[in-house]
Amino acid sequence: MVITPIFKPEAVPESERLTTASVVNGVREAQTGARAADADAIVEAVAPELQSGDVVAILSNGGFGGIYEKLPRKLEELRGVQRT
């Protein structure tokens, strides 16, 4: 599991805000793997691990650092596919 910084945290009152660190720590305490990263780090970490038939769910309310374009591009690069 990869957890990124919260988008526009100022939109939520500070007393009600989640932090990336608190979510990661909670997940770790529950005995599951979690790490914090940005879109580029996610692409670099996830792309080499993906295999044919895998499904990737990107849950975001915005462009998320271009991950929607970066991940497919990285997969093509790793597999030697050229875009036409």
C-alpha positions in Angstrom: 0.0 0.0 0.0 1.3 3.4 -0.9 -0.2 6.5 0.7 0.5 10.0 -0.7 0.2 13.4 0.9 -3.3 14.6 1.3 -4.4 17.0 -1.5 -5.4 20.5 -0.3 -5.3 19.7 3.4 -6.2 23.3 4.2 -9.8 22.5 2.9 -10.3 20.4 6.1 -10.2 22.0 9.6 -6.8 21.1 11.2 -8.5 19.4 14.1 -10.3 17.0 11.6 -7.3 16.4 9.2 -5.6 13.1 8.6 -1.9 13.2 8.0 0.0 10.8 5.8 2.1 9.8 8.7 -0.9 8.9 10.9 -2.5 6.8 8.2 0.8 5.0 7.4 1.4 4.3 11.1 -2.2 3.0 11.6 -1.8 0.6 8.6 1.6 -0.6 9.9 0.1 -1.2 13.4 -2.5 -3.3 11.7 0.3 -5.5 10.4 0.0 -4.6 6.7 2.6 -3.0 4.5 2.3 0.8 3.9 4.6 3.5 2.7 4.3 7.2 1.9 5.3 8.4 -1.6 4.5 10.9 -4.4 3.3 10.0 -7.9 6.8 9.6 -9.3 7.9 7.3 -6.5 4.8 5.2 -6.9 5.4 4.7 -10.6 9.1 3.8 -10.0 8.1 1.3 -7.3 5.0 -0.2 -8.8 5.7 -0.5 -12.5 8.5 -3.1 -12.2 6.3 -5.3 -10.0 3.3 -5.4 -12.3 2.6 -8.5 -14.4 0.2 -9.1 -17.2 -3.4 -9.3 -15.9 -2.7 -7.2 -12.8 -5.2 -4.4 -12.0 -4.0 -1.1 -10.6 -6.5 1.2 -8.8 -5.6 4.8 -8.5 -7.9 6.7 -6.2 -7.7 10.4 -6.6 -9.8 13.5 -6.9 -7.4 15.2 -9.3 -4.5 14.8 -11.7 -2.3 13.3 -9.0 1.0 14.4 -10.3 0.4 13.0 -13.8 0.3 9.4 -12.6 -2.4 8.5 -15.1 0.0 9.3 -17.9 3.3 8.4 -16.2 2.4 4.8 -15.2 1.4 3.6 -18.6 4.4 5.3 -20.1 6.7 3.6 -17.6 5.1 0.2 -18.3 5.7 0.7 -22.0 9.3 1.7 -21.4 9.9 -1.3 -19.3 8.4 -3.6 -21.8 10.2 -2.0 -24.8 6.9 -0.9 -26.4 7.0 2.2 -28.6 4.1 4.5 -29.0 2.8 5.2 -32.5 
